[in-house]
Amino acid sequence: MSTKLYVGNLSFQTTDQDLREAFSAAGEVTDVAIISDKLTGRSRGFGFVTMSTPEAAQAAVSQFHGKDFDGRNLTVNEARPRENFGNDAPRGGGGGRKFGNDRDRGGDRRERRY
């Protein structure tokens, strides 16, 4: 059974191949994904590495957590399941419509000196 690891504090220049090569020292790597920003395509500084066995995953955590990689100290731990962001997730309330002018709500919020 494979185990997915969260890898944080990555350098923005780190590639999937860099992670695959490094984590292969701890065991067989089945998947690597560095998360990138949807708009810019730039790395968000974290990713996931899937190791083939729980033993290989534990070896990778021991070997890489807190260690320097591309000039940054990595955070490596077992990934938690993704939280549900679907239709049944709780949502925040709306603010509602505000009536009146700016003076009713405190103006433009700048300090006034009279």
ChimeraX commands (.cxc) that place a marker at each C-alpha (Angstrom):
marker #1 position 0.00,0.00,0.00 radius 0.5
marker #1 position 1.41,3.38,-1.00 radius 0.5
marker #1 position 1.74,6.37,1.33 radius 0.5
marker #1 position 1.47,10.00,0.26 radius 0.5
marker #1 position 3.80,12.53,1.87 radius 0.5
marker #1 position 3.40,16.30,2.09 radius 0.5
marker #1 position 6.63,18.14,1.25 radius 0.5
marker #1 position 6.66,21.81,2.25 radius 0.5
marker #1 position 9.03,24.76,2.12 radius 0.5
marker #1 position 10.27,23.85,-1.36 radius 0.5
marker #1 position 12.38,26.24,-3.36 radius 0.5
marker #1 position 10.39,27.75,-6.24 radius 0.5
marker #1 position 13.01,26.33,-8.63 radius 0.5
marker #1 position 12.58,22.71,-7.46 radius 0.5
marker #1 position 11.11,20.42,-10.13 radius 0.5
marker #1 position 9.17,17.15,-9.97 radius 0.5
marker #1 position 12.27,15.36,-11.27 radius 0.5
marker #1 position 14.46,16.87,-8.51 radius 0.5
marker #1 position 12.08,15.54,-5.84 radius 0.5
marker #1 position 11.77,12.13,-7.50 radius 0.5
marker #1 position 15.56,11.70,-7.63 radius 0.5
marker #1 position 16.07,12.82,-4.02 radius 0.5
marker #1 position 13.25,10.74,-2.48 radius 0.5
marker #1 position 14.28,7.65,-4.48 radius 0.5
marker #1 position 17.16,7.33,-2.01 radius 0.5
marker #1 position 14.59,6.41,0.67 radius 0.5
marker #1 position 12.64,3.90,-1.44 radius 0.5
marker #1 position 10.49,3.52,-4.55 radius 0.5
marker #1 position 8.66,6.71,-5.56 radius 0.5
marker #1 position 5.38,6.09,-7.40 radius 0.5
marker #1 position 4.22,9.70,-7.93 radius 0.5
marker #1 position 5.45,13.28,-7.50 radius 0.5
marker #1 position 3.39,16.47,-7.82 radius 0.5
marker #1 position 4.57,20.00,-7.09 radius 0.5
marker #1 position 1.54,22.26,-6.70 radius 0.5
marker #1 position 1.54,25.38,-8.87 radius 0.5
marker #1 position -0.56,28.52,-8.92 radius 0.5
marker #1 position -3.42,28.30,-11.44 radius 0.5
marker #1 position -2.98,31.85,-12.71 radius 0.5
marker #1 position 0.79,32.26,-12.85 radius 0.5
marker #1 position 1.92,28.64,-13.20 radius 0.5
marker #1 position 4.58,29.34,-10.56 radius 0.5
marker #1 position 5.27,26.79,-7.82 radius 0.5
marker #1 position 3.41,27.39,-4.56 radius 0.5
marker #1 position 6.34,25.99,-2.56 radius 0.5
marker #1 position 4.88,22.62,-1.63 radius 0.5
marker #1 position 4.06,19.28,-3.18 radius 0.5
marker #1 position 3.33,15.63,-2.63 radius 0.5
marker #1 position 5.49,12.53,-3.01 radius 0.5
marker #1 position 3.87,9.09,-3.01 radius 0.5
marker #1 position 6.10,6.30,-1.74 radius 0.5
marker #1 position 5.38,2.66,-2.62 radius 0.5
marker #1 position 5.36,1.36,0.98 radius 0.5
marker #1 position 4.74,2.81,4.46 radius 0.5
marker #1 position 8.29,1.80,5.39 radius 0.5
marker #1 position 9.75,3.81,2.49 radius 0.5
marker #1 position 7.56,6.76,3.49 radius 0.5
marker #1 position 8.81,6.62,7.08 radius 0.5
marker #1 position 12.40,6.42,5.83 radius 0.5
marker #1 position 11.81,9.50,3.64 radius 0.5
marker #1 position 10.33,11.47,6.55 radius 0.5
marker #1 position 13.33,10.54,8.72 radius 0.5
marker #1 position 15.78,11.37,5.96 radius 0.5
marker #1 position 14.33,14.67,4.69 radius 0.5
marker #1 position 12.26,16.38,7.42 radius 0.5
marker #1 position 14.12,19.48,8.59 radius 0.5
marker #1 position 17.00,18.85,6.19 radius 0.5
marker #1 position 18.35,21.31,3.62 radius 0.5
marker #1 position 17.18,20.80,0.02 radius 0.5
marker #1 position 17.91,23.45,-2.63 radius 0.5
marker #1 position 18.76,25.92,0.13 radius 0.5
marker #1 position 15.55,25.41,2.16 radius 0.5
marker #1 position 14.78,23.25,5.22 radius 0.5
marker #1 position 12.03,20.87,4.15 radius 0.5
marker #1 position 8.89,19.98,6.04 radius 0.5
marker #1 position 8.02,16.35,5.33 radius 0.5
marker #1 position 5.16,14.42,6.92 radius 0.5
marker #1 position 2.36,12.07,6.00 radius 0.5
marker #1 position -0.29,13.91,4.00 radius 0.5
marker #1 position -3.70,14.38,5.59 radius 0.5
marker #1 position -6.86,13.67,3.60 radius 0.5
marker #1 position -8.16,16.66,1.68 radius 0.5
marker #1 position -11.01,18.47,3.39 radius 0.5
marker #1 position -14.40,18.45,1.70 radius 0.5
marker #1 position -15.01,21.68,-0.21 radius 0.5
marker #1 position -18.13,20.41,-2.01 radius 0.5
marker #1 position -21.74,21.46,-1.76 radius 0.5
marker #1 position -22.21,20.06,1.74 radius 0.5
marker #1 position -19.34,22.08,3.22 radius 0.5
marker #1 position -20.36,24.83,5.66 radius 0.5
marker #1 position -20.30,28.30,4.19 radius 0.5
marker #1 position -19.86,31.76,5.61 radius 0.5
marker #1 position -22.75,34.19,5.73 radius 0.5
marker #1 position -23.15,37.12,3.38 radius 0.5
marker #1 position -22.94,40.69,4.51 radius 0.5
marker #1 position -26.29,41.79,3.11 radius 0.5
marker #1 position -27.01,45.08,1.40 radius 0.5
marker #1 position -26.06,48.33,3.07 radius 0.5
marker #1 position -28.21,51.43,2.71 radius 0.5
marker #1 position -27.34,55.05,3.26 radius 0.5
marker #1 position -24.33,57.12,2.36 radius 0.5
marker #1 position -20.70,56.92,3.42 radius 0.5
marker #1 position -21.26,59.20,6.41 radius 0.5
marker #1 position -23.75,56.69,7.85 radius 0.5
marker #1 position -21.05,54.03,7.81 radius 0.5
marker #1 position -18.21,56.19,9.03 radius 0.5
marker #1 position -17.21,57.82,5.76 radius 0.5
marker #1 position -14.10,56.73,3.98 radius 0.5
marker #1 position -12.53,55.51,7.24 radius 0.5
marker #1 position -9.72,58.06,7.14 radius 0.5
marker #1 position -8.93,59.93,10.29 radius 0.5
marker #1 position -10.75,63.25,10.34 radius 0.5
marker #1 position -9.20,66.36,11.84 radius 0.5
marker #1 position -11.61,69.21,12.45 radius 0.5
marker link #1:1,2 radius 0.2
marker link #1:2,3 radius 0.2
marker link #1:3,4 radius 0.2
marker link #1:4,5 radius 0.2
marker link #1:5,6 radius 0.2
marker link #1:6,7 radius 0.2
marker link #1:7,8 radius 0.2
marker link #1:8,9 radius 0.2
marker link #1:9,10 radius 0.2
marker link #1:10,11 radius 0.2
marker link #1:11,12 radius 0.2
marker link #1:12,13 radius 0.2
marker link #1:13,14 radius 0.2
marker link #1:14,15 radius 0.2
marker link #1:15,16 radius 0.2
marker link #1:16,17 radius 0.2
marker link #1:17,18 radius 0.2
marker link #1:18,19 radius 0.2
marker link #1:19,20 radius 0.2
marker link #1:20,21 radius 0.2
marker link #1:21,22 radius 0.2
marker link #1:22,23 radius 0.2
marker link #1:23,24 radius 0.2
marker link #1:24,25 radius 0.2
marker link #1:25,26 radius 0.2
marker link #1:26,27 radius 0.2
marker link #1:27,28 radius 0.2
marker link #1:28,29 radius 0.2
marker link #1:29,30 radius 0.2
marker link #1:30,31 radius 0.2
marker link #1:31,32 radius 0.2
marker link #1:32,33 radius 0.2
marker link #1:33,34 radius 0.2
marker link #1:34,35 radius 0.2
marker link #1:35,36 radius 0.2
marker link #1:36,37 radius 0.2
marker link #1:37,38 radius 0.2
marker link #1:38,39 radius 0.2
marker link #1:39,40 radius 0.2
marker link #1:40,41 radius 0.2
marker link #1:41,42 radius 0.2
marker link #1:42,43 radius 0.2
marker link #1:43,44 radius 0.2
marker link #1:44,45 radius 0.2
marker link #1:45,46 radius 0.2
marker link #1:46,47 radius 0.2
marker link #1:47,48 radius 0.2
marker link #1:48,49 radius 0.2
marker link #1:49,50 radius 0.2
marker link #1:50,51 radius 0.2
marker link #1:51,52 radius 0.2
marker link #1:52,53 radius 0.2
marker link #1:53,54 radius 0.2
marker link #1:54,55 radius 0.2
marker link #1:55,56 radius 0.2
marker link #1:56,57 radius 0.2
marker link #1:57,58 radius 0.2
marker link #1:58,59 radius 0.2
marker link #1:59,60 radius 0.2
marker link #1:60,61 radius 0.2
marker link #1:61,62 radius 0.2
marker link #1:62,63 radius 0.2
marker link #1:63,64 radius 0.2
marker link #1:64,65 radius 0.2
marker link #1:65,66 radius 0.2
marker link #1:66,67 radius 0.2
marker link #1:67,68 radius 0.2
marker link #1:68,69 radius 0.2
marker link #1:69,70 radius 0.2
marker link #1:70,71 radius 0.2
marker link #1:71,72 radius 0.2
marker link #1:72,73 radius 0.2
marker link #1:73,74 radius 0.2
marker link #1:74,75 radius 0.2
marker link #1:75,76 radius 0.2
marker link #1:76,77 radius 0.2
marker link #1:77,78 radius 0.2
marker link #1:78,79 radius 0.2
marker link #1:79,80 radius 0.2
marker link #1:80,81 radius 0.2
marker link #1:81,82 radius 0.2
marker link #1:82,83 radius 0.2
marker link #1:83,84 radius 0.2
marker link #1:84,85 radius 0.2
marker link #1:85,86 radius 0.2
marker link #1:86,87 radius 0.2
marker link #1:87,88 radius 0.2
marker link #1:88,89 radius 0.2
marker link #1:89,90 radius 0.2
marker link #1:90,91 radius 0.2
marker link #1:91,92 radius 0.2
marker link #1:92,93 radius 0.2
marker link #1:93,94 radius 0.2
marker link #1:94,95 radius 0.2
marker link #1:95,96 radius 0.2
marker link #1:96,97 radius 0.2
marker link #1:97,98 radius 0.2
marker link #1:98,99 radius 0.2
marker link #1:99,100 radius 0.2
marker link #1:100,101 radius 0.2
marker link #1:101,102 radius 0.2
marker link #1:102,103 radius 0.2
marker link #1:103,104 radius 0.2
marker link #1:104,105 radius 0.2
marker link #1:105,106 radius 0.2
marker link #1:106,107 radius 0.2
marker link #1:107,108 radius 0.2
marker link #1:108,109 radius 0.2
marker link #1:109,110 radius 0.2
marker link #1:110,111 radius 0.2
marker link #1:111,112 radius 0.2
marker link #1:112,113 radius 0.2
marker link #1:113,114 radius 0.2
view
